[in-house]
Amino acid sequence: MRIIGGIFKGRKLFLPTDKKTRPLKDLAKEAIFNLINHSNKINCKIENSIILDLFAGTGSFGIECLSRKALKVIFFENYIEALKILEKNLNSLKNIKNYEVVQNDCFDLLKYEKIKLKFNIIFIDPPFKEIKINEIIEKIKERDMLRLNGIIIVHRHKNDKIKFTEKVNIIEERLYGISKISFLN
């Protein structure tokens, strides 16, 4: 696993040793960033954006955003083994300090008072077995956490059958290997 673009392009990221954390594969990550940069349906860019990375794991998505000059990234993760790898990956980025790591359950998002920001991109990458995705999406919408033209990106297994809440519009859905990537607003 590596950083695929930006100022840290090519840098390898540390991976978890256990199987409980499933890092975002390079193929899916590259596809996500290509769509953000080149789709006529998405009017949002990474540079100077504020990003929320939920179920951050090793930090692959948010670190990619930092490499591409995001203004700020907030990483939400509560699994201690993933947090150790996330911190190790972030510490390897010399002189990058425009991020925050929150050790908290993503389902407690509304209880986390420091999040008063509106985000350009909210990335949700829960374990594939997690079925309460709409609970988080509804909290995001209820709290009005997206900026104008902001997007929610959800990473699921390609066979996932969960239908998104009616509170969001599906802009684009793509399959990459075993991954299904949904872009919502």
MOBELVEN-V142269 format. One record per pair of residues at least 24 apart in sequence whose C-alpha atoms are under 7 Angstrom apart, sorted by sequence separation. I is the first residue (numbers start at 1). GAP is how many residues later the second one is. D is the distance in whole Angstrom. If there is no record, write none. Layout:
BEGIN
I&GAP&D, I&GAP&D
END
This chain:
BEGIN
1&24&7, 46&24&6, 47&24&7, 58&24&6, 155&24&7, 156&24&5, 1&25&6, 57&25&5, 73&25&7, 74&25&6, 75&25&6, 76&25&6, 77&25&6, 78&25&5, 155&25&6, 156&25&6, 4&26&7, 57&26&7, 72&26&5, 73&26&5, 74&26&5, 75&26&5, 76&26&5, 77&26&5, 78&26&5, 119&26&6, 120&26&6, 155&26&5, 58&27&6, 59&27&5, 71&27&7, 72&27&5, 73&27&7, 74&27&6, 75&27&6, 76&27&6, 77&27&6, 78&27&5, 118&27&5, 119&27&5, 120&27&5, 154&27&6, 155&27&7, 58&28&4, 76&28&6, 77&28&7, 117&28&7, 118&28&5, 119&28&5, 128&28&6, 153&28&7, 154&28&5, 57&29&7, 107&29&6, 110&29&7, 118&29&5, 121&29&6, 122&29&6, 123&29&6, 124&29&6, 125&29&6, 128&29&6, 153&29&6, 154&29&7, 76&30&6, 120&30&4, 121&30&5, 122&30&5, 123&30&5, 124&30&5, 125&30&5, 134&30&6, 153&30&5, 119&31&7, 120&31&6, 121&31&6, 122&31&6, 123&31&6, 124&31&6, 134&31&6, 152&31&6, 153&31&6, 151&32&7, 152&32&5, 151&33&6, 152&33&6, 23&34&7, 151&34&5, 23&35&6, 150&35&7, 21&36&6, 24&36&6, 23&37&7, 15&43&7, 55&51&7, 54&52&6, 8&59&5, 7&60&5, 3&61&6, 6&61&5, 7&61&7, 21&61&7, 5&62&7, 6&62&4, 5&63&7, 16&66&7, 52&67&7, 51&68&6, 16&69&6, 50&69&5, 51&69&6, 52&69&6, 53&69&6, 54&69&6, 55&69&6, 15&70&7, 50&70&5, 51&70&5, 52&70&5, 53&70&5, 54&70&5, 55&70&6, 14&71&6, 49&71&6, 50&71&7, 51&71&6, 52&71&6, 53&71&6, 54&71&6, 55&71&5, 14&75&6, 13&76&6, 44&76&7, 44&105&6, 43&106&6, 44&106&6, 41&130&7, 28&148&6
END
